[in-house]
């Protein structure tokens, strides 16, 4: 039995958590679920332009783990863009590093 994933540190919680192609009714769309830590990986690497080692340190994971999170996130975004699917951002195994974030994993209820 694999060990449970380590709680990841995120610095950003999105206010907007749903994106869909314009002009397509919601009921006709398939959805892709992007976790909060996957969004954080894209934000750190692609938006802030940080090196993977720095990104991994900020998320409190190993560099190979960060790479796996980033690859999964990019694949999901690419699939949504190319195939016209909606993106829903939710869930994951993370703790928020903001001023009200504390050190409790979201969605798992465990201490990090």
N, C-alpha and C positions, 0 to 999 in steps of 0.2 A: 504494500500500500504506500503510495507516494506521500511525502510529508506535505502538510498544508502550505500554501504560498505565504511568504513573508509579507507583512504589512508594509506597503510602500508609502513614502512621504510625498505629498503633493503640496504645492504652494498656491495653486489656483483652482478654485471651484467655479465652473461656468454658470452664468445666470441664464444663458440660452442653452437649452439641452436638446433641441430638436431642429434638424435641417432637412428640407425636402426640395425636390426639383419644382421649379415654378410651373404652374399651368397643369399640373397633374393632381387629380383629386387624391386625398390621403387614403381613401379606401382602396385605391388601385395600386398603391405602392407597397413594395416589400421594404422591410427595415433591416438595417445593420446596427447592432448594438456595439458602441464604443465605450469601454470603461473609462472611468475618471483618470486612472493611472496611464492608460494608453493616450488619452488627450494630453496629459502632462508630459509624456515622452515626446510627442510631436511638438508641443509648445517649447520645451527646452532645446531640442535639437534643431528643429526647422525654423521656429520663429526667433528664438534668442540666438541661434547659431553657435551653441556651445559644443565643445568636443564631447564624445561619448563618455569618457572617463569622468568629466566634470558633471555631466548629466546624471550618471550613475551615483556619484557621491551625493548630489542634491536629493535624489530620490531614495537614498539609503539602501541601494541594491548593488549587486556586483555588475561589472561591465557587461559580461555575457547575458545576464538577466535583463539589463537595460536594452541591449541589442534585440533580444527576443520580443520584448514589449513593443519596441519601436517598429520592428518588422511586421508584427501582427497588426498594429495600429495603421501603418501605411497601407497594408494590403486591404484592410477594411475600407479605408477612405477611397482607395483606388477603385475597389469594386463598386462602391456606392456611386462614384462619379461616372464611371464607364457604363454601368448597367442601370443608371437612373433610380437608385434606391435611396430611401430616406436614412438619415443617420440619427440615432437616438443615443445620447450620452447618459449613462447611468451605471451605477453599481461599481463593483471592484473590491479590492482589498487594500484599503489605504487609510492614512490618517492625514488630516489637514494641518499644515504647519503655520497657518495664519494665527492671528491673535486670539481667536476663539476656538481654535482647532483641537487643543488638547492632544493626548496621546492614545486615543482609543480608536481602534480600527472601525471604519464605517462598514456597515452591512454584516459584520461578523461579531461585534460586541466583545472582542477580545482585546486585551492590552497588547500594545506593540512592543 
